[in-house]
Amino acid sequence: MRTKYILLLLIPVYFSNLAFADEKFAKSFVGVFNEGSRTEVIKYLQKNMSKSQTERYGIDAHVGVLLNQQNTFGQLEVQKHLSAENGNERVRVISSNNDLEYNLMINRERKSPFKINYFTFEDVTSDAQKLTTITAQELKQKLTNFIDKLARNEAFSGVVLVAEGKDVLFQEAVGYANRPWRVKNEVETKFSLGSMNKMFTAVAALQLIEQGKLKFEDKLIDFVDTSWLPQGEVEAITVRHLLTHTSGFGNFFNDEFNKSNKEAYRDLTAYKPLVSSSPLLFSPGTQNRYSNSGMLMLGLVIESVTGTSYYDYVQENIYNKAGMINTGSFELDSSNQNLATGYLKRSYSDDWVNSIYTRAIKGSPAGGGFSTVGDLHKFAIALTEYKLLSKELTEEAYSEKTDYNSAFWYGYGFSVSGEPNNRIVGHGGAYLGVDARLDIYLDKAFTVVILANQSDTVAPVRRKINELIARYR
């Protein structure tokens, strides 16, 4: 399975090949990446980032991305320069932190001055490695060595679990839940899930559909007050649109959210000004756009149908049923035990910066709750043993929905990947100082949980685990 890591917070638009492969330019980029100085990164990107991307996100955002990727990948050892492709300068590199091989893709403007739009790291997989099989003990040892090296280089802070069925094959915690106090991460540490909460919201809605209390084609306007609804064809939005990210809603993590008092977000009503003030992006059902606002609205539907709070419903009907005793949307100003603080690199500091003040005080149906690797393993078991939903609706949840103009990699609240005989479903989550992933191997009966309290660190770990599982016999 090949993955592209899109690292500058935008959907890439590919152009025709550049007329040249500028090795000098690529060499300068790798040089700055390897040099590691925050001030040099700032100067380089101020000079070389395209105007459109600088205006769209601000130079600080681009600087932050590069600094966090420096921390994750370490030094890049150049193997060879490749021919330009789809507007990308391409360089084959090896990461000193994880020893994995990548194609570094530097996308540049199509016309002079050919400045940078974004950069990505594309996996390069060795077919020869797949031919050799490994035992459970070898998998454990190889993964231990890999995680420990990342931890020594501060390239991963978190917990990893690999299970075969109900049996845990590997479990390890590294790094710090609180850096200033040197509190170490433990297996029972609770990590922010980012968008992984969308799985729970989708399951909750599907439970109500199974019970006959809700239908896929029910209209949003029948469940929410009109004061919630923005400009656009809101009367056409259905429950299915919300589940498949085809509603036209966008993202409430906007400038208004960034400037607002995060203490206000203790229940769903606090998000109303953010949602109602942003017009729909397209006519419902005609396109797809990954949408936090749409999933929040699905939470409102759940509250309307059940007559209880979203949080109480999910607690009783998902967490309790699955035995997830360490999972919830905890208010961050309460005395919570074993919560990991998120950390990342920012443009204004040479030290680690915590992300506490960037987050809503409490998670929402779109994300921001907390859990442990053990609880997410329990969730995977409960889901695949059909304890949360019927077999029919469970399989509907993690089947692609392109017939409804949804993305090929998405079902109802679950990502869909892998091959026909190696289907992998689950969800990821990312935010400032947060990186998380649940992968459920439907055909191989593996569950992989990776929770990190550090930005942009999960992808190499996930790739390594995928490679080891492919060799496991």
Helices and strands as residue ranges (DSSP letters): E 4-6, H 23-35, H 38-48, H 51-57, H 59-73, E 76-85, E 88-95, E 101-108, E 116-123, H 127-130, H 136-152, E 158-164, E 167-174, E 176-178, E 183-184, E 191-192, G 194-196, H 197-210, G 220-222, G 226-228, G 234-236, H 239-244, H 255-259, G 262-264, G 268-271, H 272-276, H 292-306, H 310-314, I 315-319, H 320-322, E 343-344, E 353-354, G 356-358, E 370-371, H 373-384, H 391-397, G 402-404, E 415-419, E 422-431, E 434-441, E 446-452, H 458-471
